[in-house]
Amino acid sequence: MKHFTKFALMAAIVLGINTFSSFEEATAQALPKVAIAVIDSRRITMDSAAGKDIRRQLDVIRQKFQAEIVAKETELKKEEESLSNQRSLVPKEVYEQKVVEFRGKVADMQRDAQAKNRQLEVALVNAQNKLQSALTPIYQKILKERGANMIIDKSLVIEHNAALNVTDEVIEQLDQVLPAVKVELVTPAPAQ
């Protein structure tokens, strides 16, 4: 009986190894060979003509918005000084009413500044989406040309062979198909 148990155990081990080996072979045959291309998406956004164009337009819009906000703040500071000077000159009820009106103007200015920031954020996201839409066919073309089946961003890779990096190629092709992106401000719907 002891001899039979050893034999059964040996048979199970051999069968298990063969089964595991067969599973490995079947899995290896079913999966394609991994071929990777690496991109630096940050560099694509920063160095491509479209990425630079987006930043330039956003900077112009941001400066315009900032100038409008500064002008409004200056106007409100002058009004606040004038209001302070009137405190002892006008009846208390009139002064309090003017303070309420002033606070309303300050709140309006703050809401306007927040709306402008939201407009900038939406404009940036929309422009980046246009950029990404142009990148998808470029990535597909590079995958096909390189015989790769995966593109990974450099930020996700610890170490890679420089020959796998296709960032320059992506930027070159992107500059040809999308040299500029129009940044469009979308007026937000009024709050209800």
ChimeraX attribute file (.defattr): number of C-alpha atoms within 10 A of each C-alpha:
attribute: neighborCount
match mode: 1-to-1
recipient: residues
	/A:1	6
	/A:2	7
	/A:3	8
	/A:4	9
	/A:5	10
	/A:6	11
	/A:7	12
	/A:8	12
	/A:9	12
	/A:10	12
	/A:11	12
	/A:12	12
	/A:13	12
	/A:14	12
	/A:15	12
	/A:16	12
	/A:17	12
	/A:18	12
	/A:19	12
	/A:20	12
	/A:21	12
	/A:22	12
	/A:23	12
	/A:24	12
	/A:25	11
	/A:26	11
	/A:27	11
	/A:28	11
	/A:29	10
	/A:30	9
	/A:31	8
	/A:32	9
	/A:33	10
	/A:34	9
	/A:35	13
	/A:36	16
	/A:37	24
	/A:38	21
	/A:39	21
	/A:40	18
	/A:41	16
	/A:42	13
	/A:43	14
	/A:44	22
	/A:45	18
	/A:46	16
	/A:47	16
	/A:48	23
	/A:49	19
	/A:50	26
	/A:51	24
	/A:52	17
	/A:53	19
	/A:54	22
	/A:55	16
	/A:56	13
	/A:57	16
	/A:58	20
	/A:59	13
	/A:60	11
	/A:61	16
	/A:62	15
	/A:63	12
	/A:64	12
	/A:65	17
	/A:66	14
	/A:67	12
	/A:68	13
	/A:69	17
	/A:70	12
	/A:71	12
	/A:72	15
	/A:73	15
	/A:74	12
	/A:75	11
	/A:76	17
	/A:77	13
	/A:78	12
	/A:79	13
	/A:80	16
	/A:81	10
	/A:82	11
	/A:83	18
	/A:84	13
	/A:85	11
	/A:86	14
	/A:87	15
	/A:88	10
	/A:89	10
	/A:90	12
	/A:91	10
	/A:92	11
	/A:93	9
	/A:94	12
	/A:95	17
	/A:96	14
	/A:97	11
	/A:98	16
	/A:99	16
	/A:100	12
	/A:101	12
	/A:102	16
	/A:103	14
	/A:104	12
	/A:105	14
	/A:106	16
	/A:107	12
	/A:108	12
	/A:109	16
	/A:110	14
	/A:111	12
	/A:112	14
	/A:113	16
	/A:114	12
	/A:115	15
	/A:116	21
	/A:117	14
	/A:118	16
	/A:119	17
	/A:120	21
	/A:121	14
	/A:122	18
	/A:123	19
	/A:124	19
	/A:125	13
	/A:126	18
	/A:127	23
	/A:128	18
	/A:129	12
	/A:130	16
	/A:131	22
	/A:132	13
	/A:133	11
	/A:134	15
	/A:135	19
	/A:136	10
	/A:137	12
	/A:138	18
	/A:139	19
	/A:140	15
	/A:141	13
	/A:142	18
	/A:143	17
	/A:144	11
	/A:145	9
	/A:146	14
	/A:147	13
	/A:148	16
	/A:149	15
	/A:150	13
	/A:151	18
	/A:152	15
	/A:153	14
	/A:154	18
	/A:155	12
	/A:156	9
	/A:157	9
	/A:158	6
	/A:159	8
	/A:160	12
	/A:161	8
	/A:162	9
	/A:163	8
	/A:164	16
	/A:165	19
	/A:166	17
	/A:167	19
	/A:168	15
	/A:169	15
	/A:170	21
	/A:171	24
	/A:172	15
	/A:173	18
	/A:174	22
	/A:175	16
	/A:176	13
	/A:177	12
	/A:178	17
	/A:179	16
	/A:180	18
	/A:181	18
	/A:182	13
	/A:183	22
	/A:184	15
	/A:185	17
	/A:186	13
	/A:187	11
	/A:188	11
	/A:189	6
	/A:190	6
	/A:191	4
	/A:192	3
